[in-house]
């Protein structure tokens, strides 16, 4: 059964990459929020469903599309390696380290601040509570 879902995913990601990335992100964030609530002691009867939906919506609408664009951009590093190195023997691990460094330096702080800000905004918090 899992092989069926894997094949469906592989087929759809090639035809609709942005939609599949956004959907995957939304579902993963919803599952993550549900698990987080259970870890902090929530019972099934008092799960904050609106919180789960808010988290999934932010991930679907913002994280999925933006991360798709970001990671597609990181993949282009192979095409523009001359910017970072004049060495013709630019190795795989150097490119990987550069991608990880850029991801942690640029994308992670951007996404963390964006998610927290959007989450607070949709919860109805004012600016002083967000910042």
C-alpha positions in Angstrom: 0.0 0.0 0.0 2.8 2.5 0.8 4.3 1.7 -2.6 1.1 2.9 -4.2 1.3 6.2 -2.3 5.0 6.6 -3.2 4.2 6.1 -6.9 1.3 8.5 -6.8 3.6 11.1 -5.1 6.3 10.6 -7.7 3.9 10.9 -10.5 2.2 14.0 -9.2 5.3 15.8 -8.0 6.6 15.8 -11.6 3.3 17.2 -13.0 2.4 19.6 -10.2 5.5 20.3 -8.1 4.3 23.4 -6.4 1.0 22.0 -5.4 2.5 18.8 -4.2 5.1 20.6 -2.2 2.5 22.9 -0.7 0.2 20.0 0.2 3.0 18.0 1.7 4.1 20.9 3.8 0.6 21.6 5.0 -0.1 18.0 6.0 3.3 17.6 7.7 2.8 20.8 9.7 -0.7 19.7 10.8 0.6 16.3 11.9 3.5 18.0 13.7 1.2 20.3 15.5 -1.1 17.4 16.5 1.9 15.5 17.9 3.1 18.6 19.7 -0.2 19.0 21.4 -0.1 15.3 22.5 3.4 15.7 23.8 2.3 18.7 26.0 -0.4 16.7 27.5 -3.5 17.4 25.4 -6.1 14.7 25.3 -8.0 13.8 22.1 -11.1 15.5 23.5 -9.3 18.9 24.0 -7.1 19.1 20.9 -7.0 22.7 19.5 -8.3 21.9 16.1 -8.2 25.6 14.9 -4.5 25.6 15.9 -3.8 22.6 13.7 -5.7 24.1 10.8 -3.9 27.4 11.2 -0.5 25.7 11.2 -1.4 23.7 8.1 -2.8 26.7 6.2 0.3 28.7 6.9 2.5 25.9 5.7 0.3 25.2 2.6 0.0 28.8 1.6 3.5 30.1 2.5 6.0 27.4 3.5 5.4 25.0 0.7 5.6 27.5 -2.2 8.4 29.5 -0.8 10.5 26.5 0.2 9.9 25.0 -3.3 11.4 28.2 -4.8 14.2 28.3 -2.3 15.3 24.8 -2.8 15.1 25.0 -6.6 17.4 28.0 -6.3 19.8 26.1 -4.1 20.0 23.4 -6.8 21.2 26.0 -9.3 24.4 26.4 -7.2 25.8 23.6 -9.5 25.2 25.9 -12.4 26.8 29.0 -10.9 29.7 27.3 -9.0 32.1 29.7 -10.6 30.8 32.4 -8.3 32.0 30.6 -5.2 35.0 28.8 -6.6 37.4 29.1 -9.5 38.5 25.5 -9.0 37.3 23.2 -11.8 37.3 20.3 -9.4 34.5 21.7 -7.3 33.5 18.7 -5.3 30.1 17.4 -4.3 30.7 17.8 -0.6 31.8 21.4 -1.0 28.5 22.1 -2.8 26.6 20.3 -0.2 28.2 22.2 2.6 27.6 25.5 0.9 23.9 24.6 0.4 23.5 23.6 4.0 25.3 26.8 5.1 23.1 29.0 3.0 20.0 27.1 4.1 20.8 27.6 7.8 22.0 31.2 7.3 19.2 32.5 5.1 16.2 30.3 4.9 15.9 29.0 8.5 15.8 32.5 10.1 13.5 33.8 7.4 11.0 31.0 7.7 11.1 30.9 11.6 10.3 34.6 11.8 7.7 34.4 9.1 5.9 31.5 10.6 5.9 33.0 14.1 4.7 36.3 12.8 1.9 34.8 10.6 0.8 32.4 13.4 0.6 35.3 15.8 -1.3 37.5 13.3 -3.9 34.8 12.6 -4.3 34.2 16.3 -5.3 37.9 16.5 -2.3 39.0 18.6 -1.3 42.7 18.2 2.2 43.9 17.3 3.5 44.3 20.8 2.6 40.6 21.5 4.3 39.4 18.3 7.5 41.4 18.7 
